Amino acid sequence: MAQYSPIREMERLADALFDGSPRGPRRMPMDLYRDGDTYVLTADLPGMDPGSVDIDVDGQLLTIRAERTLPSTENVQWITRERTPGSFLRQLSLGQGVDTERISAGYDQGVLSVTIPMSERAKPRKVQVATGAHVESAHETAAEAPGSADSAPRSEDAVVQASA
């Protein structure tokens, strides 16, 4: 049976003090990678009720919030308490080349997965090379096309950036 240790309790208090306010939002560990034309974000949210997970997209800002609540523990003497209740928050800046309308998410076994697809305009594509008499008509077609050349998002604009 574990016994109360004042040294262990002091270490726990010091850790809580230096890790930030226990009432403020905490960061969730996450991975972010690109798989072809899609970015995939996975975040560890163990012990969270999936109903408490909230994902918002506002312009190019993706916000993930989650809340961990613990059962009422009146009249108990804690031996160890490392699972703390509270809010978790993570925000990511999305590049212009991301299709914010098609972002999807799932939660399985304590892991949140968010799929962030690139927009069709940001995907690499082949450009037909015109020859001879077709060169002049290709120039006219490109000049008439709305949103051509400089205004089209580049593949590197699709980059998803995580912020602290």
VMD Tcl script that builds the backbone (N, CA, C; Angstrom):
set m [mol new atoms 492]
animate dup $m
set s [atomselect $m all]
$s set {name element resname resid chain x y z} {
  {N N MET 1 A 0.842 -1.175 0.000}
  {CA C MET 1 A 0.000 0.000 0.000}
  {C C MET 1 A 0.892 1.246 0.000}
  {N N ALA 2 A 0.589 2.177 -0.874}
  {CA C ALA 2 A 1.371 3.418 -0.957}
  {C C ALA 2 A 1.051 4.310 0.232}
  {N N GLN 3 A 2.097 4.968 0.746}
  {CA C GLN 3 A 1.919 5.877 1.872}
  {C C GLN 3 A 2.094 7.309 1.408}
  {N N TYR 4 A 1.536 8.218 2.170}
  {CA C TYR 4 A 1.667 9.632 1.882}
  {C C TYR 4 A 3.116 10.047 2.056}
  {N N SER 5 A 3.636 10.777 1.087}
  {CA C SER 5 A 5.006 11.250 1.138}
  {C C SER 5 A 5.003 12.766 0.959}
  {N N PRO 6 A 5.442 13.520 1.972}
  {CA C PRO 6 A 5.463 14.977 1.826}
  {C C PRO 6 A 6.418 15.425 0.709}
  {N N ILE 7 A 7.502 14.695 0.477}
  {CA C ILE 7 A 8.434 15.043 -0.599}
  {C C ILE 7 A 7.741 14.898 -1.956}
  {N N ARG 8 A 7.031 13.784 -2.158}
  {CA C ARG 8 A 6.319 13.556 -3.410}
  {C C ARG 8 A 5.251 14.629 -3.624}
  {N N GLU 9 A 4.565 15.003 -2.555}
  {CA C GLU 9 A 3.537 16.041 -2.659}
  {C C GLU 9 A 4.153 17.384 -3.037}
  {N N MET 10 A 5.325 17.709 -2.485}
  {CA C MET 10 A 6.021 18.952 -2.826}
  {C C MET 10 A 6.450 18.929 -4.308}
  {N N GLU 11 A 6.934 17.791 -4.786}
  {CA C GLU 11 A 7.318 17.671 -6.194}
  {C C GLU 11 A 6.103 17.869 -7.101}
  {N N ARG 12 A 4.979 17.298 -6.714}
  {CA C ARG 12 A 3.750 17.447 -7.494}
  {C C ARG 12 A 3.313 18.906 -7.536}
  {N N LEU 13 A 3.365 19.589 -6.429}
  {CA C LEU 13 A 2.984 21.001 -6.372}
  {C C LEU 13 A 3.933 21.862 -7.209}
  {N N ALA 14 A 5.230 21.585 -7.110}
  {CA C ALA 14 A 6.207 22.341 -7.898}
  {C C ALA 14 A 5.981 22.112 -9.388}
  {N N ASP 15 A 5.712 20.868 -9.790}
  {CA C ASP 15 A 5.435 20.575 -11.196}
  {C C ASP 15 A 4.196 21.338 -11.670}
  {N N ALA 16 A 3.158 21.362 -10.850}
  {CA C ALA 16 A 1.932 22.072 -11.214}
  {C C ALA 16 A 2.192 23.568 -11.341}
  {N N LEU 17 A 3.022 24.104 -10.479}
  {CA C LEU 17 A 3.341 25.530 -10.519}
  {C C LEU 17 A 4.099 25.900 -11.778}
  {N N PHE 18 A 5.096 25.114 -12.158}
  {CA C PHE 18 A 5.936 25.441 -13.293}
  {C C PHE 18 A 5.342 25.016 -14.627}
  {N N ASP 19 A 4.324 24.173 -14.628}
  {CA C ASP 19 A 3.669 23.772 -15.877}
  {C C ASP 19 A 2.614 24.777 -16.307}
  {N N GLY 20 A 2.367 25.800 -15.548}
  {CA C GLY 20 A 1.356 26.803 -15.882}
  {C C GLY 20 A 0.145 26.663 -14.989}
  {N N SER 21 A -0.786 27.539 -15.194}
  {CA C SER 21 A -1.990 27.577 -14.370}
  {C C SER 21 A -2.838 26.339 -14.605}
  {N N PRO 22 A -3.266 25.653 -13.521}
  {CA C PRO 22 A -4.107 24.477 -13.712}
  {C C PRO 22 A -5.489 24.837 -14.259}
  {N N ARG 23 A -5.858 26.109 -14.216}
  {CA C ARG 23 A -7.173 26.516 -14.714}
  {C C ARG 23 A -7.144 26.928 -16.185}
  {N N GLY 24 A -5.983 27.242 -16.706}
  {CA C GLY 24 A -5.869 27.686 -18.098}
  {C C GLY 24 A -5.891 26.508 -19.052}
  {N N PRO 25 A -6.108 26.783 -20.341}
  {CA C PRO 25 A -6.117 25.679 -21.304}
  {C C PRO 25 A -4.743 25.045 -21.442}
  {N N ARG 26 A -4.736 23.735 -21.596}
  {CA C ARG 26 A -3.496 22.983 -21.766}
  {C C ARG 26 A -3.328 22.665 -23.242}
  {N N ARG 27 A -2.094 22.380 -23.621}
  {CA C ARG 27 A -1.827 21.978 -25.002}
  {C C ARG 27 A -1.955 20.469 -25.120}
  {N N MET 28 A -2.392 20.045 -26.257}
  {CA C MET 28 A -2.498 18.610 -26.520}
  {C C MET 28 A -1.358 18.206 -27.449}
  {N N PRO 29 A -0.697 17.084 -27.165}
  {CA C PRO 29 A 0.359 16.633 -28.080}
  {C C PRO 29 A -0.258 16.221 -29.409}
  {N N MET 30 A 0.412 16.605 -30.496}
  {CA C MET 30 A -0.135 16.277 -31.816}
  {C C MET 30 A 0.973 16.001 -32.813}
  {N N ASP 31 A 0.613 15.298 -33.866}
  {CA C ASP 31 A 1.478 15.059 -35.017}
  {C C ASP 31 A 0.754 15.637 -36.226}
  {N N LEU 32 A 1.522 16.147 -37.176}
  {CA C LEU 32 A 0.951 16.676 -38.399}
  {C C LEU 32 A 1.855 16.246 -39.549}
  {N N TYR 33 A 1.264 15.609 -40.562}
  {CA C TYR 33 A 2.059 15.182 -41.703}
  {C C TYR 33 A 1.233 15.317 -42.974}
  {N N ARG 34 A 1.936 15.300 -44.100}
  {CA C ARG 34 A 1.278 15.372 -45.396}
  {C C ARG 34 A 1.344 14.003 -46.044}
  {N N ASP 35 A 0.210 13.545 -46.540}
  {CA C ASP 35 A 0.111 12.275 -47.240}
  {C C ASP 35 A -0.534 12.562 -48.593}
  {N N GLY 36 A 0.300 12.737 -49.617}
  {CA C GLY 36 A -0.213 13.069 -50.946}
  {C C GLY 36 A -0.816 14.461 -50.942}
  {N N ASP 37 A -2.112 14.551 -51.264}
  {CA C ASP 37 A -2.814 15.834 -51.342}
  {C C ASP 37 A -3.595 16.151 -50.072}
  {N N THR 38 A -3.243 15.508 -48.980}
  {CA C THR 38 A -3.974 15.685 -47.731}
  {C C THR 38 A -3.008 15.850 -46.568}
  {N N TYR 39 A -3.347 16.754 -45.662}
  {CA C TYR 39 A -2.639 16.860 -44.389}
  {C C TYR 39 A -3.433 16.073 -43.364}
  {N N VAL 40 A -2.720 15.378 -42.470}
  {CA C VAL 40 A -3.373 14.589 -41.433}
  {C C VAL 40 A -2.823 15.038 -40.084}
  {N N LEU 41 A -3.718 15.417 -39.201}
  {CA C LEU 41 A -3.364 15.825 -37.850}
  {C C LEU 41 A -3.892 14.753 -36.895}
  {N N THR 42 A -3.048 14.268 -36.001}
  {CA C THR 42 A -3.497 13.352 -34.959}
  {C C THR 42 A -3.113 13.965 -33.623}
  {N N ALA 43 A -4.049 13.959 -32.691}
  {CA C ALA 43 A -3.820 14.555 -31.372}
  {C C ALA 43 A -4.253 13.572 -30.295}
  {N N ASP 44 A -3.426 13.435 -29.272}
  {CA C ASP 44 A -3.753 12.553 -28.151}
  {C C ASP 44 A -4.712 13.260 -27.206}
  {N N LEU 45 A -5.876 12.638 -26.999}
  {CA C LEU 45 A -6.877 13.157 -26.076}
  {C C LEU 45 A -7.418 12.020 -25.205}
  {N N PRO 46 A -6.536 11.330 -24.481}
  {CA C PRO 46 A -7.003 10.182 -23.692}
  {C C PRO 46 A -7.935 10.617 -22.570}
  {N N GLY 47 A -8.945 9.821 -22.358}
  {CA C GLY 47 A -9.874 10.077 -21.269}
  {C C GLY 47 A -10.871 11.183 -21.538}
  {N N MET 48 A -10.909 11.673 -22.759}
  {CA C MET 48 A -11.838 12.753 -23.108}
  {C C MET 48 A -13.149 12.166 -23.616}
  {N N ASP 49 A -14.236 12.808 -23.259}
  {CA C ASP 49 A -15.529 12.461 -23.816}
  {C C ASP 49 A -15.556 13.020 -25.239}
  {N N PRO 50 A -15.783 12.188 -26.260}
  {CA C PRO 50 A -15.799 12.700 -27.637}
  {C C PRO 50 A -16.781 13.859 -27.828}
  {N N GLY 51 A -17.828 13.902 -27.022}
  {CA C GLY 51 A -18.796 14.991 -27.112}
  {C C GLY 51 A -18.229 16.333 -26.665}
  {N N SER 52 A -17.115 16.321 -25.944}
  {CA C SER 52 A -16.510 17.570 -25.486}
  {C C SER 52 A -15.527 18.144 -26.492}
  {N N VAL 53 A -15.213 17.389 -27.548}
  {CA C VAL 53 A -14.263 17.849 -28.551}
  {C C VAL 53 A -14.990 18.782 -29.520}
  {N N ASP 54 A -14.419 19.979 -29.721}
  {CA C ASP 54 A -15.021 20.991 -30.577}
  {C C ASP 54 A -13.966 21.475 -31.565}
  {N N ILE 55 A -14.295 21.409 -32.855}
  {CA C ILE 55 A -13.368 21.856 -33.900}
  {C C ILE 55 A -14.055 22.948 -34.702}
  {N N ASP 56 A -13.386 24.112 -34.804}
  {CA C ASP 56 A -13.919 25.249 -35.552}
  {C C ASP 56 A -12.922 25.682 -36.616}
  {N N VAL 57 A -13.445 26.140 -37.744}
  {CA C VAL 57 A -12.618 26.761 -38.772}
  {C C VAL 57 A -13.181 28.164 -38.978}
  {N N ASP 58 A -12.330 29.166 -38.735}
  {CA C ASP 58 A -12.720 30.558 -38.922}
  {C C ASP 58 A -11.717 31.181 -39.880}
  {N N GLY 59 A -12.126 31.338 -41.131}
  {CA C GLY 59 A -11.187 31.804 -42.146}
  {C C GLY 59 A -10.124 30.747 -42.349}
  {N N GLN 60 A -8.884 31.077 -42.053}
  {CA C GLN 60 A -7.778 30.130 -42.207}
  {C C GLN 60 A -7.242 29.677 -40.845}
  {N N LEU 61 A -8.048 29.790 -39.783}
  {CA C LEU 61 A -7.637 29.378 -38.443}
  {C C LEU 61 A -8.462 28.175 -37.998}
  {N N LEU 62 A -7.777 27.061 -37.727}
  {CA C LEU 62 A -8.412 25.841 -37.229}
  {C C LEU 62 A -8.186 25.785 -35.720}
  {N N THR 63 A -9.265 25.666 -34.956}
  {CA C THR 63 A -9.170 25.614 -33.497}
  {C C THR 63 A -9.758 24.299 -33.000}
  {N N ILE 64 A -8.994 23.603 -32.157}
  {CA C ILE 64 A -9.453 22.355 -31.544}
  {C C ILE 64 A -9.524 22.588 -30.047}
  {N N ARG 65 A -10.696 22.316 -29.457}
  {CA C ARG 65 A -10.890 22.435 -28.011}
  {C C ARG 65 A -11.431 21.107 -27.489}
  {N N ALA 66 A -11.046 20.781 -26.280}
  {CA C ALA 66 A -11.578 19.576 -25.637}
  {C C ALA 66 A -11.604 19.817 -24.135}
  {N N GLU 67 A -12.452 19.093 -23.457}
  {CA C GLU 67 A -12.616 19.264 -22.013}
  {C C GLU 67 A -12.553 17.894 -21.340}
  {N N ARG 68 A -11.734 17.791 -20.310}
  {CA C ARG 68 A -11.687 16.558 -19.521}
  {C C ARG 68 A -12.326 16.851 -18.166}
  {N N THR 69 A -13.358 16.083 -17.853}
  {CA C THR 69 A -13.990 16.175 -16.541}
  {C C THR 69 A -13.769 14.843 -15.828}
  {N N LEU 70 A -13.573 14.928 -14.549}
  {CA C LEU 70 A -13.392 13.721 -13.744}
  {C C LEU 70 A -14.594 13.554 -12.830}
  {N N PRO 71 A -14.902 12.316 -12.460}
  {CA C PRO 71 A -16.052 12.093 -11.589}
  {C C PRO 71 A -15.850 12.769 -10.227}
  {N N SER 72 A -16.965 13.077 -9.602}
  {CA C SER 72 A -16.928 13.703 -8.274}
  {C C SER 72 A -16.217 12.774 -7.291}
  {N N THR 73 A -15.362 13.359 -6.478}
  {CA C THR 73 A -14.563 12.546 -5.552}
  {C C THR 73 A -14.638 13.116 -4.134}
  {N N GLU 74 A -15.827 13.391 -3.695}
  {CA C GLU 74 A -15.990 13.900 -2.344}
  {C C GLU 74 A -15.655 12.797 -1.335}
  {N N ASN 75 A -15.091 13.212 -0.231}
  {CA C ASN 75 A -14.766 12.310 0.882}
  {C C ASN 75 A -13.778 11.214 0.503}
  {N N VAL 76 A -12.827 11.509 -0.368}
  {CA C VAL 76 A -11.782 10.545 -0.673}
  {C C VAL 76 A -10.434 11.149 -0.312}
  {N N GLN 77 A -9.499 10.280 -0.001}
  {CA C GLN 77 A -8.134 10.718 0.284}
  {C C GLN 77 A -7.276 10.261 -0.889}
  {N N TRP 78 A -6.747 11.227 -1.622}
  {CA C TRP 78 A -5.950 10.915 -2.794}
  {C C TRP 78 A -4.581 10.400 -2.383}
  {N N ILE 79 A -4.150 9.347 -3.029}
  {CA C ILE 79 A -2.792 8.837 -2.874}
  {C C ILE 79 A -1.934 9.438 -3.985}
  {N N THR 80 A -2.438 9.356 -5.209}
  {CA C THR 80 A -1.803 9.973 -6.372}
  {C C THR 80 A -2.908 10.494 -7.275}
  {N N ARG 81 A -2.730 11.703 -7.792}
  {CA C ARG 81 A -3.708 12.260 -8.732}
  {C C ARG 81 A -2.957 12.998 -9.823}
  {N N GLU 82 A -2.752 12.315 -10.957}
  {CA C GLU 82 A -2.013 12.886 -12.061}
  {C C GLU 82 A -2.927 13.265 -13.225}
  {N N ARG 83 A -4.112 12.691 -13.273}
  {CA C ARG 83 A -5.077 13.012 -14.326}
  {C C ARG 83 A -5.889 14.213 -13.869}
  {N N THR 84 A -5.581 15.356 -14.435}
  {CA C THR 84 A -6.258 16.573 -14.001}
  {C C THR 84 A -7.377 16.941 -14.972}
  {N N PRO 85 A -8.455 17.468 -14.432}
  {CA C PRO 85 A -9.513 17.956 -15.313}
  {C C PRO 85 A -9.098 19.290 -15.919}
  {N N GLY 86 A -9.746 19.676 -16.971}
  {CA C GLY 86 A -9.458 20.987 -17.549}
  {C C GLY 86 A -9.708 21.058 -19.033}
  {N N SER 87 A -9.382 22.215 -19.583}
  {CA C SER 87 A -9.568 22.491 -21.007}
  {C C SER 87 A -8.271 22.281 -21.761}
  {N N PHE 88 A -8.387 21.825 -22.992}
  {CA C PHE 88 A -7.247 21.650 -23.881}
  {C C PHE 88 A -7.529 22.458 -25.143}
  {N N LEU 89 A -6.497 23.099 -25.680}
  {CA C LEU 89 A -6.682 23.978 -26.830}
  {C C LEU 89 A -5.488 23.890 -27.763}
  {N N ARG 90 A -5.772 23.875 -29.061}
  {CA C ARG 90 A -4.706 23.917 -30.065}
  {C C ARG 90 A -5.229 24.695 -31.264}
  {N N GLN 91 A -4.414 25.590 -31.813}
  {CA C GLN 91 A -4.806 26.360 -32.988}
  {C C GLN 91 A -3.757 26.198 -34.076}
  {N N LEU 92 A -4.228 26.131 -35.322}
  {CA C LEU 92 A -3.339 25.992 -36.468}
  {C C LEU 92 A -3.723 27.014 -37.527}
  {N N SER 93 A -2.723 27.619 -38.133}
  {CA C SER 93 A -2.943 28.515 -39.272}
  {C C SER 93 A -2.907 27.677 -40.533}
  {N N LEU 94 A -3.958 27.786 -41.325}
  {CA C LEU 94 A -4.061 27.026 -42.558}
  {C C LEU 94 A -3.677 27.917 -43.730}
  {N N GLY 95 A -2.918 27.393 -44.664}
  {CA C GLY 95 A -2.543 28.144 -45.854}
  {C C GLY 95 A -3.737 28.334 -46.777}
  {N N GLN 96 A -3.598 29.209 -47.752}
  {CA C GLN 96 A -4.672 29.488 -48.702}
  {C C GLN 96 A -5.007 28.289 -49.579}
  {N N GLY 97 A -4.090 27.352 -49.711}
  {CA C GLY 97 A -4.304 26.205 -50.583}
  {C C GLY 97 A -5.036 25.053 -49.920}
  {N N VAL 98 A -5.602 25.257 -48.735}
  {CA C VAL 98 A -6.331 24.203 -48.026}
  {C C VAL 98 A -7.823 24.363 -48.291}
  {N N ASP 99 A -8.501 23.251 -48.520}
  {CA C ASP 99 A -9.948 23.264 -48.755}
  {C C ASP 99 A -10.656 23.162 -47.397}
  {N N THR 100 A -10.968 24.304 -46.800}
  {CA C THR 100 A -11.557 24.318 -45.453}
  {C C THR 100 A -12.964 23.723 -45.419}
  {N N GLU 101 A -13.643 23.668 -46.551}
  {CA C GLU 101 A -15.001 23.108 -46.602}
  {C C GLU 101 A -15.007 21.584 -46.466}
  {N N ARG 102 A -13.885 20.935 -46.760}
  {CA C ARG 102 A -13.828 19.467 -46.746}
  {C C ARG 102 A -13.030 18.901 -45.572}
  {N N ILE 103 A -12.714 19.704 -44.560}
  {CA C ILE 103 A -12.005 19.201 -43.383}
  {C C ILE 103 A -12.936 18.248 -42.644}
  {N N SER 104 A -12.404 17.097 -42.223}
  {CA C SER 104 A -13.209 16.114 -41.490}
  {C C SER 104 A -12.410 15.622 -40.290}
  {N N ALA 105 A -13.127 15.033 -39.313}
  {CA C ALA 105 A -12.464 14.575 -38.090}
  {C C ALA 105 A -13.130 13.316 -37.554}
  {N N GLY 106 A -12.330 12.533 -36.820}
  {CA C GLY 106 A -12.825 11.336 -36.157}
  {C C GLY 106 A -12.083 11.138 -34.848}
  {N N TYR 107 A -12.683 10.413 -33.929}
  {CA C TYR 107 A -12.094 10.178 -32.609}
  {C C TYR 107 A -12.189 8.689 -32.305}
  {N N ASP 108 A -11.038 8.045 -32.072}
  {CA C ASP 108 A -11.028 6.610 -31.815}
  {C C ASP 108 A -9.945 6.286 -30.795}
  {N N GLN 109 A -10.312 5.607 -29.737}
  {CA C GLN 109 A -9.387 5.139 -28.697}
  {C C GLN 109 A -8.486 6.251 -28.163}
  {N N GLY 110 A -9.078 7.423 -27.908}
  {CA C GLY 110 A -8.330 8.525 -27.311}
  {C C GLY 110 A -7.488 9.334 -28.266}
  {N N VAL 111 A -7.625 9.085 -29.577}
  {CA C VAL 111 A -6.848 9.825 -30.566}
  {C C VAL 111 A -7.808 10.529 -31.521}
  {N N LEU 112 A -7.635 11.841 -31.643}
  {CA C LEU 112 A -8.410 12.636 -32.586}
  {C C LEU 112 A -7.635 12.695 -33.895}
  {N N SER 113 A -8.297 12.410 -35.013}
  {CA C SER 113 A -7.682 12.507 -36.339}
  {C C SER 113 A -8.451 13.539 -37.145}
  {N N VAL 114 A -7.725 14.512 -37.697}
  {CA C VAL 114 A -8.331 15.555 -38.523}
  {C C VAL 114 A -7.688 15.476 -39.899}
  {N N THR 115 A -8.521 15.350 -40.926}
  {CA C THR 115 A -8.054 15.285 -42.304}
  {C C THR 115 A -8.285 16.646 -42.949}
  {N N ILE 116 A -7.206 17.218 -43.496}
  {CA C ILE 116 A -7.249 18.556 -44.079}
  {C C ILE 116 A -6.800 18.447 -45.541}
  {N N PRO 117 A -7.755 18.431 -46.482}
  {CA C PRO 117 A -7.384 18.264 -47.894}
  {C C PRO 117 A -6.906 19.578 -48.529}
  {N N MET 118 A -6.029 19.442 -49.507}
  {CA C MET 118 A -5.608 20.594 -50.304}
  {C C MET 118 A -6.733 20.927 -51.276}
  {N N SER 119 A -6.856 22.193 -51.629}
  {CA C SER 119 A -7.850 22.580 -52.627}
  {C C SER 119 A -7.366 22.119 -54.002}
  {N N GLU 120 A -8.295 21.942 -54.897}
  {CA C GLU 120 A -7.950 21.495 -56.251}
  {C C GLU 120 A -7.004 22.481 -56.930}
  {N N ARG 121 A -7.191 23.777 -56.689}
  {CA C ARG 121 A -6.361 24.801 -57.338}
  {C C ARG 121 A -4.915 24.748 -56.853}
  {N N ALA 122 A -4.675 24.229 -55.641}
  {CA C ALA 122 A -3.322 24.205 -55.082}
  {C C ALA 122 A -2.546 22.949 -55.480}
  {N N LYS 123 A -3.234 21.970 -56.034}
  {CA C LYS 123 A -2.566 20.721 -56.394}
  {C C LYS 123 A -1.686 20.918 -57.624}
  {N N PRO 124 A -0.552 20.230 -57.651}
  {CA C PRO 124 A 0.296 20.307 -58.847}
  {C C PRO 124 A -0.457 19.760 -60.064}
  {N N ARG 125 A -0.186 20.332 -61.215}
  {CA C ARG 125 A -0.857 19.866 -62.433}
  {C C ARG 125 A 0.085 19.991 -63.612}
  {N N LYS 126 A -0.207 19.259 -64.663}
  {CA C LYS 126 A 0.569 19.317 -65.894}
  {C C LYS 126 A 0.065 20.479 -66.742}
  {N N VAL 127 A 0.977 21.139 -67.412}
  {CA C VAL 127 A 0.625 22.225 -68.325}
  {C C VAL 127 A 1.007 21.774 -69.729}
  {N N GLN 128 A 0.051 21.844 -70.623}
  {CA C GLN 128 A 0.262 21.465 -72.026}
  {C C GLN 128 A 1.161 22.506 -72.692}
  {N N VAL 129 A 2.168 22.068 -73.393}
  {CA C VAL 129 A 3.069 22.960 -74.121}
  {C C VAL 129 A 2.561 23.066 -75.546}
  {N N ALA 130 A 2.197 24.305 -75.946}
  {CA C ALA 130 A 1.684 24.536 -77.289}
  {C C ALA 130 A 2.851 24.727 -78.262}
  {N N THR 131 A 2.626 24.337 -79.493}
  {CA C THR 131 A 3.668 24.491 -80.518}
  {C C THR 131 A 3.087 25.170 -81.741}
  {N N GLY 132 A 3.948 25.839 -82.496}
  {CA C GLY 132 A 3.558 26.439 -83.777}
  {C C GLY 132 A 2.427 27.424 -83.658}
  {N N ALA 133 A 1.390 27.244 -84.508}
  {CA C ALA 133 A 0.244 28.154 -84.571}
  {C C ALA 133 A -0.564 28.154 -83.281}
  {N N HIS 134 A -0.451 27.104 -82.489}
  {CA C HIS 134 A -1.218 26.999 -81.254}
  {C C HIS 134 A -0.652 27.870 -80.135}
  {N N VAL 135 A 0.604 28.346 -80.286}
  {CA C VAL 135 A 1.244 29.154 -79.241}
  {C C VAL 135 A 0.488 30.455 -79.033}
  {N N GLU 136 A 0.125 31.153 -80.114}
  {CA C GLU 136 A -0.568 32.429 -79.996}
  {C C GLU 136 A -1.939 32.251 -79.350}
  {N N SER 137 A -2.685 31.205 -79.722}
  {CA C SER 137 A -4.001 30.985 -79.123}
  {C C SER 137 A -3.879 30.594 -77.650}
  {N N ALA 138 A -2.784 29.938 -77.272}
  {CA C ALA 138 A -2.565 29.590 -75.865}
  {C C ALA 138 A -2.345 30.852 -75.043}
  {N N HIS 139 A -1.614 31.845 -75.576}
  {CA C HIS 139 A -1.396 33.117 -74.880}
  {C C HIS 139 A -2.708 33.858 -74.676}
  {N N GLU 140 A -3.549 33.878 -75.702}
  {CA C GLU 140 A -4.835 34.573 -75.609}
  {C C GLU 140 A -5.733 33.910 -74.582}
  {N N THR 141 A -5.767 32.585 -74.570}
  {CA C THR 141 A -6.595 31.851 -73.616}
  {C C THR 141 A -6.136 32.113 -72.187}
  {N N ALA 142 A -4.827 32.110 -71.935}
  {CA C ALA 142 A -4.290 32.349 -70.590}
  {C C ALA 142 A -4.583 33.760 -70.134}
  {N N ALA 143 A -4.503 34.750 -71.027}
  {CA C ALA 143 A -4.748 36.147 -70.664}
  {C C ALA 143 A -6.212 36.379 -70.329}
  {N N GLU 144 A -7.122 35.641 -70.954}
  {CA C GLU 144 A -8.549 35.810 -70.729}
  {C C GLU 144 A -9.037 35.075 -69.493}
  {N N ALA 145 A -8.294 34.089 -69.023}
  {CA C ALA 145 A -8.751 33.260 -67.902}
  {C C ALA 145 A -8.775 34.071 -66.613}
  {N N PRO 146 A -9.923 34.086 -65.892}
  {CA C PRO 146 A -9.985 34.817 -64.624}
  {C C PRO 146 A -9.107 34.133 -63.576}
  {N N GLY 147 A -8.450 34.932 -62.752}
  {CA C GLY 147 A -7.611 34.388 -61.679}
  {C C GLY 147 A -6.424 33.627 -62.198}
  {N N SER 148 A -5.914 34.008 -63.359}
  {CA C SER 148 A -4.800 33.273 -63.935}
  {C C SER 148 A -3.476 33.698 -63.336}
  {N N ALA 149 A -2.493 32.907 -63.553}
  {CA C ALA 149 A -1.075 33.124 -63.235}
  {C C ALA 149 A -0.833 33.550 -61.799}
  {N N ASP 150 A -0.659 34.843 -61.553}
  {CA C ASP 150 A -0.181 35.316 -60.248}
  {C C ASP 150 A -1.169 35.110 -59.113}
  {N N SER 151 A -2.482 35.106 -59.381}
  {CA C SER 151 A -3.439 35.009 -58.282}
  {C C SER 151 A -3.737 33.580 -57.874}
  {N N ALA 152 A -3.325 32.585 -58.656}
  {CA C ALA 152 A -3.589 31.187 -58.311}
  {C C ALA 152 A -2.703 30.771 -57.148}
  {N N PRO 153 A -3.266 30.060 -56.144}
  {CA C PRO 153 A -2.446 29.636 -55.011}
  {C C PRO 153 A -1.405 28.616 -55.447}
  {N N ARG 154 A -0.239 28.701 -54.881}
  {CA C ARG 154 A 0.826 27.747 -55.164}
  {C C ARG 154 A 0.729 26.598 -54.159}
  {N N SER 155 A 1.344 25.479 -54.513}
  {CA C SER 155 A 1.329 24.306 -53.641}
  {C C SER 155 A 1.897 24.626 -52.270}
  {N N GLU 156 A 2.947 25.472 -52.232}
  {CA C GLU 156 A 3.543 25.784 -50.934}
  {C C GLU 156 A 2.637 26.660 -50.072}
  {N N ASP 157 A 1.601 27.323 -50.684}
  {CA C ASP 157 A 0.652 28.104 -49.904}
  {C C ASP 157 A -0.272 27.208 -49.084}
  {N N ALA 158 A -0.321 25.922 -49.429}
  {CA C ALA 158 A -1.227 25.019 -48.745}
  {C C ALA 158 A -0.678 24.571 -47.403}
  {N N VAL 159 A 0.501 24.993 -47.051}
  {CA C VAL 159 A 1.156 24.538 -45.833}
  {C C VAL 159 A 0.306 24.864 -44.610}
  {N N VAL 160 A 0.194 23.893 -43.725}
  {CA C VAL 160 A -0.496 24.057 -42.460}
  {C C VAL 160 A 0.549 24.357 -41.420}
  {N N GLN 161 A 0.365 25.410 -40.644}
  {CA C GLN 161 A 1.348 25.785 -39.645}
  {C C GLN 161 A 0.727 25.685 -38.268}
  {N N ALA 162 A 1.398 24.995 -37.356}
  {CA C ALA 162 A 0.916 24.872 -35.984}
  {C C ALA 162 A 1.458 26.030 -35.170}
  {N N SER 163 A 0.631 26.524 -34.276}
  {CA C SER 163 A 1.084 27.583 -33.377}
  {C C SER 163 A 0.953 27.099 -31.941}
  {N N ALA 164 A 1.723 27.691 -31.081}
  {CA C ALA 164 A 1.732 27.275 -29.677}
  {C C ALA 164 A 0.511 27.739 -28.957}
}
mol reanalyze $m
mol bondsrecalc $m
mol representation Tube
mol addrep $m
